Amino acid sequence: MIMIDEEKCNGCCWCLEACEFGAILLHPEKKIVAVCDLCRGDPECVEYCPKDALELMTSEEIGQKMRRKTVEKLVAGIT
């Protein structure tokens, strides 16, 4: 999770421009940035995605999934 130091943030929005996922927004009242916090562990976007395109995974699960895909490609190349 990304933490924001509210005392240092001046609302310049450079990070907002850099984020290609749109997960950083400018808080309308505080005029500082707000970053996705995964809805405190229960991300609503994952639940409501109509295409089931989103999945909450740990870094270990992501690594295992990538290793599995690599092995599948290697096995497919042998046969």
OpenMM code with the backbone's topology and positions (N, CA, C; nanometers):
from openmm import Vec3, app, unit

residues = "MET ILE MET ILE ASP GLU GLU LYS CYS ASN GLY CYS CYS TRP CYS LEU GLU ALA CYS GLU PHE GLY ALA ILE LEU LEU HIS PRO GLU LYS LYS ILE VAL ALA VAL CYS ASP LEU CYS ARG GLY ASP PRO GLU CYS VAL GLU TYR CYS PRO LYS ASP ALA LEU GLU LEU MET THR SER GLU GLU ILE GLY GLN LYS MET ARG ARG LYS THR VAL GLU LYS LEU VAL ALA GLY ILE THR".split()
positions = [
    Vec3(0.0837, -0.1169, 0.0000),
    Vec3(0.0000, 0.0000, 0.0000),
    Vec3(0.0889, 0.1242, 0.0000),
    Vec3(0.0489, 0.2250, -0.0716),
    Vec3(0.1206, 0.3515, -0.0757),
    Vec3(0.0632, 0.4428, 0.0314),
    Vec3(0.1520, 0.4981, 0.1116),
    Vec3(0.1103, 0.5902, 0.2167),
    Vec3(0.1436, 0.7330, 0.1722),
    Vec3(0.0577, 0.8258, 0.2039),
    Vec3(0.0781, 0.9657, 0.1679),
    Vec3(0.1052, 1.0456, 0.2941),
    Vec3(0.2134, 1.1204, 0.2936),
    Vec3(0.2437, 1.2111, 0.4041),
    Vec3(0.1678, 1.3403, 0.3752),
    Vec3(0.0559, 1.3582, 0.4433),
    Vec3(-0.0313, 1.4721, 0.4173),
    Vec3(0.0362, 1.6053, 0.4476),
    Vec3(0.1367, 1.6047, 0.5325),
    Vec3(0.2076, 1.7281, 0.5646),
    Vec3(0.3006, 1.7714, 0.4508),
    Vec3(0.3459, 1.6753, 0.3714),
    Vec3(0.4371, 1.7069, 0.2620),
    Vec3(0.3664, 1.7263, 0.1285),
    Vec3(0.2527, 1.6616, 0.1089),
    Vec3(0.1824, 1.6691, -0.0190),
    Vec3(0.1257, 1.8100, -0.0380),
    Vec3(0.1586, 1.8703, -0.1522),
    Vec3(0.1070, 2.0041, -0.1808),
    Vec3(0.0024, 2.0032, -0.2923),
    Vec3(-0.0409, 1.8848, -0.3329),
    Vec3(-0.1445, 1.8737, -0.4353),
    Vec3(-0.0972, 1.9072, -0.5748),
    Vec3(0.0314, 1.8906, -0.6039),
    Vec3(0.0850, 1.9249, -0.7363),
    Vec3(0.0308, 1.8331, -0.8460),
    Vec3(-0.0088, 1.7124, -0.8093),
    Vec3(-0.0700, 1.6135, -0.9000),
    Vec3(0.0266, 1.5496, -0.9987),
    Vec3(0.1562, 1.5595, -0.9775),
    Vec3(0.2510, 1.4921, -1.0654),
    Vec3(0.2310, 1.3410, -1.0581),
    Vec3(0.2075, 1.2894, -0.9382),
    Vec3(0.1864, 1.1449, -0.9246),
    Vec3(0.0568, 1.1025, -0.9941),
    Vec3(-0.0433, 1.1878, -0.9911),
    Vec3(-0.1699, 1.1600, -1.0582),
    Vec3(-0.1469, 1.1443, -1.2079),
    Vec3(-0.0678, 1.2319, -1.2642),
    Vec3(-0.0355, 1.2256, -1.4071),
    Vec3(0.0443, 1.1009, -1.4413),
    Vec3(0.1306, 1.0575, -1.3501),
    Vec3(0.2186, 0.9437, -1.3768),
    Vec3(0.1468, 0.8097, -1.3654),
    Vec3(0.0388, 0.8033, -1.2892),
    Vec3(-0.0299, 0.6756, -1.2664),
    Vec3(-0.1162, 0.6392, -1.3865),
    Vec3(-0.0779, 0.5342, -1.4563),
    Vec3(-0.1513, 0.4925, -1.5755),
    Vec3(-0.2801, 0.4167, -1.5428),
    Vec3(-0.3017, 0.3857, -1.4161),
    Vec3(-0.4184, 0.3084, -1.3769),
    Vec3(-0.5315, 0.3939, -1.3215),
    Vec3(-0.5103, 0.5215, -1.3031),
    Vec3(-0.6137, 0.6089, -1.2497),
    Vec3(-0.6444, 0.5822, -1.1038),
    Vec3(-0.5485, 0.5272, -1.0311),
    Vec3(-0.5712, 0.4913, -0.8912),
    Vec3(-0.5342, 0.6037, -0.7951),
    Vec3(-0.4872, 0.7162, -0.8487),
    Vec3(-0.4531, 0.8312, -0.7655),
    Vec3(-0.5461, 0.9456, -0.8050),
    Vec3(-0.6086, 1.0041, -0.7069),
    Vec3(-0.7037, 1.1130, -0.7306),
    Vec3(-0.6705, 1.2304, -0.6400),
    Vec3(-0.7184, 1.3468, -0.6756),
    Vec3(-0.7026, 1.4634, -0.5898),
    Vec3(-0.8266, 1.4734, -0.5012),
    Vec3(-0.8059, 1.4729, -0.3704),
    Vec3(-0.9176, 1.4838, -0.2763),
    Vec3(-0.9804, 1.6219, -0.2934),
    Vec3(-1.1095, 1.6289, -0.3203),
    Vec3(-1.1720, 1.7574, -0.3529),
    Vec3(-1.1717, 1.8594, -0.2393),
    Vec3(-1.1715, 1.8146, -0.1156),
    Vec3(-1.1756, 1.9083, -0.0039),
    Vec3(-1.0376, 1.9365, 0.0540),
    Vec3(-0.9574, 1.8301, 0.0715),
    Vec3(-0.8252, 1.8456, 0.1324),
    Vec3(-0.7219, 1.9013, 0.0356),
    Vec3(-0.7473, 1.8867, -0.0954),
    Vec3(-0.6544, 1.9295, -0.2006),
    Vec3(-0.5187, 1.8604, -0.1896),
    Vec3(-0.5210, 1.7338, -0.1473),
    Vec3(-0.4037, 1.6477, -0.1498),
    Vec3(-0.4441, 1.5205, -0.2221),
    Vec3(-0.3458, 1.4430, -0.2630),
    Vec3(-0.3786, 1.3223, -0.3383),
    Vec3(-0.4296, 1.2116, -0.2464),
    Vec3(-0.5089, 1.1246, -0.3040),
    Vec3(-0.5598, 1.0060, -0.2357),
    Vec3(-0.5289, 0.8877, -0.3262),
    Vec3(-0.4737, 0.7825, -0.2678),
    Vec3(-0.4317, 0.6650, -0.3439),
    Vec3(-0.5205, 0.5466, -0.3058),
    Vec3(-0.5468, 0.4611, -0.4021),
    Vec3(-0.6256, 0.3406, -0.3771),
    Vec3(-0.5669, 0.2635, -0.2598),
    Vec3(-0.6503, 0.2290, -0.1629),
    Vec3(-0.6043, 0.1508, -0.0473),
    Vec3(-0.6662, 0.0117, -0.0467),
    Vec3(-0.7099, -0.0326, -0.1649),
    Vec3(-0.7729, -0.1640, -0.1813),
    Vec3(-0.8968, -0.1775, -0.0928),
    Vec3(-0.9642, -0.0662, -0.0700),
    Vec3(-1.0865, -0.0646, 0.0123),
    Vec3(-1.0627, -0.1342, 0.1452),
    Vec3(-0.9450, -0.1101, 0.2003),
    Vec3(-0.9034, -0.1662, 0.3290),
    Vec3(-0.9086, -0.3198, 0.3284),
    Vec3(-0.8669, -0.3772, 0.2159),
    Vec3(-0.8557, -0.5217, 0.2066),
    Vec3(-0.9714, -0.5913, 0.1379),
    Vec3(-1.0764, -0.5179, 0.1027),
    Vec3(-1.1917, -0.5769, 0.0360),
    Vec3(-1.2291, -0.4899, -0.0843),
    Vec3(-1.1472, -0.4953, -0.1913),
    Vec3(-1.1670, -0.4044, -0.3033),
    Vec3(-1.3011, -0.4235, -0.3743),
    Vec3(-1.3771, -0.3168, -0.3770),
    Vec3(-1.5091, -0.3186, -0.4412),
    Vec3(-1.4982, -0.3432, -0.5913),
    Vec3(-1.3920, -0.2905, -0.6547),
    Vec3(-1.3792, -0.3065, -0.7990),
    Vec3(-1.3713, -0.4534, -0.8387),
    Vec3(-1.3052, -0.5347, -0.7571),
    Vec3(-1.2945, -0.6777, -0.7858),
    Vec3(-1.4320, -0.7428, -0.7792),
    Vec3(-1.5090, -0.7056, -0.6792),
    Vec3(-1.6415, -0.7643, -0.6614),
    Vec3(-1.7386, -0.7253, -0.7723),
    Vec3(-1.7311, -0.6008, -0.8178),
    Vec3(-1.8311, -0.5499, -0.9105),
    Vec3(-1.7926, -0.5531, -1.0576),
    Vec3(-1.6715, -0.5949, -1.0904),
    Vec3(-1.6307, -0.5994, -1.2304),
    Vec3(-1.7205, -0.6967, -1.3073),
    Vec3(-1.7937, -0.6480, -1.4074),
    Vec3(-1.8884, -0.7352, -1.4790),
    Vec3(-1.8210, -0.8437, -1.5628),
    Vec3(-1.6940, -0.8278, -1.5921),
    Vec3(-1.6216, -0.9253, -1.6744),
    Vec3(-1.5310, -1.0159, -1.5922),
    Vec3(-1.5328, -1.0021, -1.4591),
    Vec3(-1.4419, -1.0779, -1.3720),
    Vec3(-1.2970, -1.0629, -1.4170),
    Vec3(-1.2619, -0.9420, -1.4606),
    Vec3(-1.1276, -0.9166, -1.5107),
    Vec3(-1.0294, -0.8836, -1.3992),
    Vec3(-1.0784, -0.8584, -1.2780),
    Vec3(-0.9920, -0.8200, -1.1668),
    Vec3(-0.9853, -0.9312, -1.0638),
    Vec3(-0.8681, -0.9447, -1.0035),
    Vec3(-0.8481, -1.0486, -0.9032),
    Vec3(-0.7496, -0.9967, -0.7992),
    Vec3(-0.7815, -1.0108, -0.6727),
    Vec3(-0.6911, -0.9699, -0.5660),
    Vec3(-0.6022, -1.0884, -0.5322),
    Vec3(-0.4704, -1.0684, -0.5478),
    Vec3(-0.3753, -1.1760, -0.5240),
    Vec3(-0.2569, -1.1236, -0.4450),
    Vec3(-0.1941, -1.2110, -0.3691),
    Vec3(-0.0704, -1.1747, -0.3007),
    Vec3(0.0437, -1.1822, -0.4018),
    Vec3(0.1586, -1.1247, -0.3677),
    Vec3(0.2729, -1.1318, -0.4580),
    Vec3(0.3183, -1.2757, -0.4775),
    Vec3(0.3021, -1.3580, -0.3742),
    Vec3(0.3376, -1.4993, -0.3857),
    Vec3(0.2457, -1.5707, -0.4857),
    Vec3(0.1174, -1.5407, -0.4812),
    Vec3(0.0222, -1.6018, -0.5747),
    Vec3(0.0502, -1.5582, -0.7178),
    Vec3(0.0859, -1.4318, -0.7361),
    Vec3(0.1182, -1.3824, -0.8699),
    Vec3(0.2413, -1.4544, -0.9242),
    Vec3(0.3439, -1.4703, -0.8398),
    Vec3(0.4652, -1.5413, -0.8809),
    Vec3(0.4363, -1.6850, -0.9202),
    Vec3(0.3548, -1.7529, -0.8413),
    Vec3(0.3192, -1.8917, -0.8711),
    Vec3(0.2423, -1.9018, -1.0029),
    Vec3(0.1519, -1.8087, -1.0261),
    Vec3(0.0736, -1.8085, -1.1493),
    Vec3(0.1646, -1.7880, -1.2707),
    Vec3(0.2613, -1.6966, -1.2589),
    Vec3(0.3532, -1.6720, -1.3690),
    Vec3(0.4434, -1.7932, -1.3948),
    Vec3(0.4899, -1.8579, -1.2882),
    Vec3(0.5716, -1.9788, -1.3055),
    Vec3(0.4913, -2.0895, -1.3733),
    Vec3(0.3660, -2.1043, -1.3349),
    Vec3(0.2806, -2.2064, -1.3943),
    Vec3(0.2619, -2.1811, -1.5438),
    Vec3(0.2408, -2.0541, -1.5819),
    Vec3(0.2249, -2.0209, -1.7236),
    Vec3(0.3515, -2.0520, -1.8023),
    Vec3(0.4660, -2.0235, -1.7429),
    Vec3(0.5935, -2.0508, -1.8088),
    Vec3(0.6127, -2.1997, -1.8313),
    Vec3(0.5819, -2.2797, -1.7310),
    Vec3(0.5947, -2.4255, -1.7437),
    Vec3(0.4990, -2.4762, -1.8520),
    Vec3(0.3772, -2.4246, -1.8554),
    Vec3(0.2808, -2.4677, -1.9560),
    Vec3(0.3322, -2.4368, -2.0972),
    Vec3(0.3948, -2.3204, -2.1155),
    Vec3(0.4491, -2.2851, -2.2470),
    Vec3(0.5648, -2.3779, -2.2843),
    Vec3(0.6493, -2.4084, -2.1856),
    Vec3(0.7614, -2.4987, -2.2134),
    Vec3(0.7130, -2.6378, -2.2510),
    Vec3(0.6169, -2.6888, -2.1791),
    Vec3(0.5615, -2.8228, -2.2069),
    Vec3(0.4945, -2.8241, -2.3431),
    Vec3(0.4225, -2.7195, -2.3756),
    Vec3(0.3549, -2.7115, -2.5069),
    Vec3(0.4568, -2.7093, -2.6206),
    Vec3(0.5726, -2.6483, -2.5973),
    Vec3(0.6775, -2.6420, -2.6999),
    Vec3(0.7462, -2.7752, -2.7229),
    Vec3(0.7420, -2.8634, -2.6227),
    Vec3(0.8065, -2.9951, -2.6327),
    Vec3(0.7194, -3.0923, -2.7094),
    Vec3(0.5893, -3.0815, -2.6921),
    Vec3(0.4989, -3.1780, -2.7568),
    Vec3(0.4631, -3.1409, -2.8970),
] * unit.nanometer
topology = app.Topology()
chain = topology.addChain("A")
for resn in residues:
    res = topology.addResidue(resn, chain)
    for name in ("N", "CA", "C"):
        topology.addAtom(name, app.Element.getBySymbol(name[0]), res)
